């Protein structure tokens, strides 16, 4: 097996890079062989390869089970399994588990919590890590991210909110089972209604009131929706991406009276997820085709058979968008050919406003491009 190599790797990493924690995830070969990772970690500790005050934790991530979302969920749950502790007292802190989202989205969740006056522990937290600033000074480890002390303290929090069933549900429920921290698992806060639900859940869990500044942000989003609804109403949309993202996006589009008619995820999200997705689009009117799991070939075939007005998906969708001459809004993972997604969130009321702007720009740019000379208006 891989015991000798892993023990040597742990020793080298602590000596050369001096991290506080090493996270180990398995591979298909390691899983097939049957490597006992906890036993290997124990041997490394017994051999003195793990310095005092340092930690190694692991999760199982065989490539033939689930998708990248499965691996993310397993590693997030491992943070709970290895580190969360219950000290007997309940703090007023709320745990926030963001799911598989952008660092900008994680920063927005924390900003909303701060506006409500809620002290939160977010894990994992890639904000100010994957989007850290360029300062001219080299640092091995950025300032952002969750700390070990915070992970340990998560077991004594007043409650947990998990965002996205597939990305955050397992960790939220593990924390409840291990440390008796009550949890609620919500949709990602994309769009007006799911942001409302997140804010209301956080408000009630923490026992706080919603400030006027947050009501102002909500009102601005409602105003923009009212003003520009006429350009979005009835537009046919094709969605491709990760499950939790697609469910929240579909709910937002339906609320805007757009029509998400094709929805494909590559992740095997299960029958309960598909049922939730079908419930979200039940009022669309047109036939809605959903494939869980599906692939880009099927997605492309559907679009060829009956075109749409807009595609929302990651960078891989741009080939279909070019082939079929359909506007594309980049959203989800991965985005490899544009900047901004790590800095500008699509979460919360501000994020929904940004997403609304991106969809409007794509649709109205196409309207301008295709307009005849007499129909080419200065003001739409």
Order of alpha helices (4+ residues) and beta strands (2+ residues): alpha-beta-alpha-alpha-beta-alpha-beta-alpha-beta-alpha-beta-alpha-beta-alpha-alpha-beta-alpha-beta-alpha-beta-alpha-beta-alpha-beta-alpha
